[in-house]
Amino acid sequence: MYLSLADTRAALASGTTTIESLTRHYLNTIQEKSDLNAFLEVFEEDALRQAIAADQKWKAGTAGKMAGMVIGLKDNLCYKGHQVTASSKILEGFESLYSATVVQRLIDEDAVIIGRLNCDEFAMGSSNENSAYGVVKNPLDTSRVPGGSSGGSAAAVAAGLCLATLGSDTGGSIRQPASFCGVVGLKPTYGQVSRWGCIAYASSFDQVGPLANNVEDCAAILEVIAGPDEFDATMLQQPAPAFSEHMQAEGKYRIAYMPDYIENAGLDPEIRDRMLGMIEQLRAEGHTVNAVEFPYLDYVIPAYYVLTTAEASSNLSRFDGIHYGYRSKNATDLESTYKLSRSEGFGKEVKRRIMLGTFVLSSGYYDAYYSKAQKVRRILRDRTRAIFEENDFILLPSTPGTAFPLGDKSSDPIKMYLEDIYTVQANLCGIPAISLPLGKHSNGMPFGVQLMANSFQDQQLLAFSARLMAGMAEPV
């Protein structure tokens, strides 16, 4: 089966295949690998109808940029006339009244939307074990987690259930599962892609992005979904670049790395060795590689969780058992409706984060926690921007280790939160970041290498990432 959009479109051009036959192949594979629990729902009839229509356009020479792209959606992206639950009981059976901007843009360019993908409930988690609809298994080793929260999205690409997927990244939820499953995962600059129709977790952090087998497909998808949107006031109000048309990264670059990150005791020694080896290889190729000071590693996780839980407590207040979604059958009055519906509808981790967020916003604690975390965020952002004044990219690990066994960390929230230690910086600063499958551990599992760029340097980030993939790839 084809592993890139370019190969797929070449096969369509030669008459080797059709979009309908590609879609039927993926539908069969999803059925064969249903034990992975990656898909919560498969849109078989709609997908085949879209595929047939796209084939007709292809023959007529009017097909869009995404013709040949069979793509899955994380279950927090709205798709008109289809269910969307954020993998939570509280939205069980809810059908969206509109499509997210990113979804509609894919459809307008003739992508086939094949189904909705399992994730951690309301995108809160790093293992995809928090879903109300069961855990997702890593297709490379089904005894291990796929990462989270976009675990179903990463697993689907790695298992060949579709060509690419969309996920969302609040603190690493695209890049961490991409690392665990051996695929490419891109978090664009905050404001590059519309959040309209993405069920909110933490609004100043959330960003929609692609997961795929290669950087080029991520660029092609980003080109379609990026750009101004009247429904999202946080968007950059300038047309998105033609990302897929500028994938050549020539010349030498200035690359920073942070010894505090690579020498951290929590980093797997084999990942550390791979990072150090890449640094030497980049220097040998003529790039300037600089060790830079970033003495804030111990602050990124606390700042992130104070701020995101605060935003979550506000965003999730709308799920109250009154307006829509789950309502407790045991409720007898207004107060019990609120209490029981939210207690029964939300999972343990979501309730934990709502309570944390409510606490840090409460009277007497706002200045001690929320206000201070905002100041820390500014310090982190200013220091990161200062690094980019003298460097083009920052190189760092994607994750502290490889995919861990199912159930290994689910009883210890702190251990689980530390899975995001290398990814949250990009979300705190709003900068683009990508995880590239450039490592293979002796335990047989892949791991990602992460690259960050300055705000709205997504084009440069993608081009250099493609260069790294071509020149430094290890067999995974």
Secondary structure, DSSP 8 states (H G I E B T S, - for coil): ---SHHHHHHHHHHTS--HHHHHHHHHHHHHHTGGG--EEEE-HHHHHHHHHHHHHHHHHT---TTTT-EEEEETTB--TTSB--TT-GGGTT-B-SS--HHHHHHHHTT-EEEEEE--SGGG--SSS---TT----BTTBTTB---SSSHHHHHHHHTTSSSEEEEE-SSSTTHHHHHHHT-EEEE--TTTB--TTB--S-TTT--EEEEESSHHHHHHHHHHHBS--TT-TTS-SS----GGG-----S--EEEE-HHHHT-TTS-HHHHHHHHHHHHHHHHTT-EEEE---TTHHHHHHHHHHHHHHHHHHHGGG-SSSSSS---TT--SHHHHHHHHHHHHS-HHHHHHHHHHHHHHSTTTIIIIIIHHHHHHHHHHHHHHHHHHH-SEEEEES-SSS--BTTSSTT-HHHHHGGGTTTHHHHHHT--EEEEEEEE-TTS-EEEEEEEE-TT-HHHHHHHHHHHHHHH----
